[in-house]
Each structure stands twice: as structure tokens, then as C-alpha cells.
Amino acid sequence: MILARWREVKGQVKEKRRYITAAACLMLVFFLAVPGFCGAAGVTPEDRPEVVENTPVVPSAAAQGGERFTLPAVIDYALKNNPRARVSAKDVDAETYGIDAAKAERMPRIDFGSGATRYRYPMPLTPPVISGPFGAGLDIPEYDRNLYDAGGSFRLPLFRGGRLYRGVRVAEIRKAVAEDNLATTRQELVYNLSSVFYKIAQLDKLLLANEANVSRLEAHRRDVELLLKAGSVPRLDLLKTDVELSHAVENRLLVKNSLESTHELLKTLMGIDDMTRKVSIVHEAVSQGHLPPLEESVARALSQRPEYKAIEKKKKICEERVKIAQGKRLPDVYAAGEYTGRAGDAKAFKENWYAGVRLSIPVFDGGLITAEVNREKVELQKVEEEERSLKLSITREVKDAYLAVANAAERIDVGTKAIESARENTRVEQLKYQSGAGTATDYLDAQTAYLRAETDYYQALYDRETAFAFLRKAVGEHWPNGAAENEKKPKQ
């Protein structure tokens, strides 16, 4: 029924166009010549998206009025304030104290102790002392049921099967692993910040494109209203335009919401506690990166990636732990001494002391040491497999980064041509509609295609930037500290 009505209306419109008066034609020509009538509906220079890649991105309206950050400034701020990066830095400090604890195991230990004890039977304050071959110089000690003692003791390890210096070596390697983990955290943070930064830049461009799309549709609606008053188009054209305009406004709101959410994510990654603080980005130009040969990048990744360095150090730790477990089969040698005084109720302390070297040899432990050695060997084998898996993963990440860069570059070339074609198509369909040779549907379809071409182009443009950031992470490129210090401070 709706289709029959549409055909009827379309036939009436064609019938009216045959008998349009000359005055109406002159009036239409006059209106088309007025800049305020047709200029707003045309594709003005402000509405045209620039496909030149070095065009700066203007901060979005949602973020204007706050602090403006370049990408280096964002990264430098985040490396100092991001909670995860600071936790990784604290891990390095903790492992530093672990080295001190391992070195302390080689130092003598001196303790002081005292106590009071009551016995059922009287106990000697000191051991009996016999001097002379027949006990002529027998020294009978004092006895008491209440004994009080105080004194000091020391213990110095001399040999423990290599476990002392190997423990220090393991602690030093653990600190190096913590430093590699910190570098990994920093690189992941730099990549995440870059991805969010470029996403904001893309949404900034999309917001401008959607605002231009809304402006063009509003201008087209004014055209349709004037043509409807002149009796040149049916009311259905106005309804179609209203529907498309509402959809365009909705898309603009969605982009604004996405932009606000992405700004909040950026503040979270930067470690900004004040959620009311407004920030915006300054993106001056996209990169013109050059890709080195794939084999060279894979070799750089295996030599620079902190995860790979950490797994190699972890393997050394397991090797040292195997030797530490094997060292438990060797004897323990340590020097020990004690100086104490004991007294009864009379509070007359009697001193005694000893000093010497002791040796302890494990003879039978029920297979405990053998089990520990086998367990550490299995842990070493696990780390070796982890190293192999990580090597394959790093190689795949580098290849994926190359593919992503190449794919984005091809999409940029296609998108550039698509924007030019869509822009021209929109201009032609607009002129056709204004002259009565086209339909509203054709113009609205052309406008939708134009916006889609812009969206695809900006997606490809900033996908390439994200791909370059992923490639830098894949090859283990370090972010230099204070990279933004030499830049001009952003304006508030």
C-alpha cells in the first residue's frame, strides 16, 4: 500500500513538473544563485576532510579547555605516575634488599640471650673441674634449684657446599629479572598509551566529519523545504531527509561519547587521580616510518626484548638452584662460640665459654636431597620450553606488526581515492537534485558513502600509527626518559 502511494505521489510530481510556470523557474534560479541558499548546502572547504597526512588534529570540543598533551608528554607523565609502572619499580627495590639478605648469610651471627629456670633438683652453676692426675685439685661447683643465665654466642659459616655465594648470585640475577620486568611494563604502557592516543586522534577526526555531515544534511533539509514550498518535490523527500539527519545526529553523539570514554581511559593509563581534570591531545603529524628488513627486526627483537632477556636470566637462576640443591650433599663447616654466666639465688655469676669449629655431614635423609635436585632439574626444563615458546611468540608479533603496517598503508591509498570519488559523487548528486534531475535517495546515499569513506580513511590512517607503535614494542624499543622535556610546554 505504501509502495502504491509512493508511485502515485511520484506520478503526480512528474505531472506537475511538466506544467511548472516560468515564474517558478526564475524564482528557483534566483534562489540557487543566492550564496546563503545553496552555499550552505554545497561542499565547502571547511567541510572537506583533508587527506594530507601531515594535517594537525584539532582537539575535540569535549576535551577543549583542559591541558593539552603531545604523545611524548603523555608517555613521560604516565611513566612517572602509572601505578603498575611504579609497582614494577618497587619490585626492583625489593630485589635489591634480597641481595643484601643473601650477602648477610655469609656474615657471622651474634646473639645475646638470658633466662631464669627452676629445677626439681639442685643443678651445678658450672661443670665440675678436676685438676691433677688423682683429683687432688677437684673444684666442686655450687648447686642451686633456681638458675639465672646471661651471655652471648656467635656462629660463622665457613663452607656450605657453594650455597653461600650461589645464593648471592641468584639474588643478583633476580634483581636483573625485576629490571627486565620493569622494562616490559614500561614498553606495554607506552604501546597502550600510543594506541589510546591515536584512537583519540581518530575520534577527533570522525567527530569533525560527523559534524560536517550533520551540517550538510541540515543545509540539504533547508533546500528540500524551499523546493517543497515551490512544489518541485514531494513531502516524502523531507521525511527521508529528517530520518537521515536524525541518524547523523545520533552518530555524532555516539562519537562524542566514545571520545569522552577514551579520554577517561587515557587519564587512567597516565595515572591521573583527579577524574575531573580535563585533558586533550595535540597530534601534529603522522609518522612517515620506514620498515627495515623483517629478518633484521626479528634479530633486534630477540636481542632487545626484555621478556626474552628475563627468561634467559630465569634459566640461569634454575641452573644455580640445581647446583645449590646438589651442594646439600656436601658437608657444612662453621665456627661457633659462646660466653655465658650462670648464678643461683646468691646472684654470684660463674662464667663459662667455648669456641670451636664444627663439621656436619649428611649421611641419610630418606632421599630428600635427591628429590630436591630432580625437582630443580624439571624446573630448568620448563624454563627452557618457555624460552622456546617466547621466541616463537616474538617472531610472530614482529611479522604481525609488519602485516598490520602494510595493510594499513594499502587501506590509506584506497581510502584517499575513495574520499575523492565520494566527494565528487556527493557534489554531482546535490546539483542533480537541485536541478530536478536526481532524487533525494540518491543524494542521501551519496552523503552516507562520503561519510563512510572518511571513516574508513581515518581508521586506516591511525591503524598504521598503532601498527608502528606495536612494531616498536615487538622489537623491544625503549622509550627514552624525558623525551618530552625538550618540547615546547603545551598551553593550558
PEDAQUI-V159387 format. One record per helix or strand. SS is the DSSP state (H for helix, E for strand). FROM is the first residue (numbers start at 0). LEN is the number of residues. If there is no record, write none. Layout:
# PEDAQUI-V159387
<<SS & FROM & LEN> <SS & FROM & LEN>>
This chain:
# PEDAQUI-V159387
<<H & 1 & 17> <H & 21 & 12> <H & 34 & 5> <E & 56 & 1> <E & 66 & 3> <H & 70 & 11> <H & 82 & 22> <E & 108 & 16> <E & 128 & 1> <E & 138 & 1> <E & 142 & 17> <H & 162 & 67> <H & 234 & 36> <E & 278 & 3> <E & 282 & 1> <H & 293 & 11> <H & 305 & 22> <E & 331 & 12> <E & 349 & 11> <H & 367 & 67> <H & 439 & 35>>
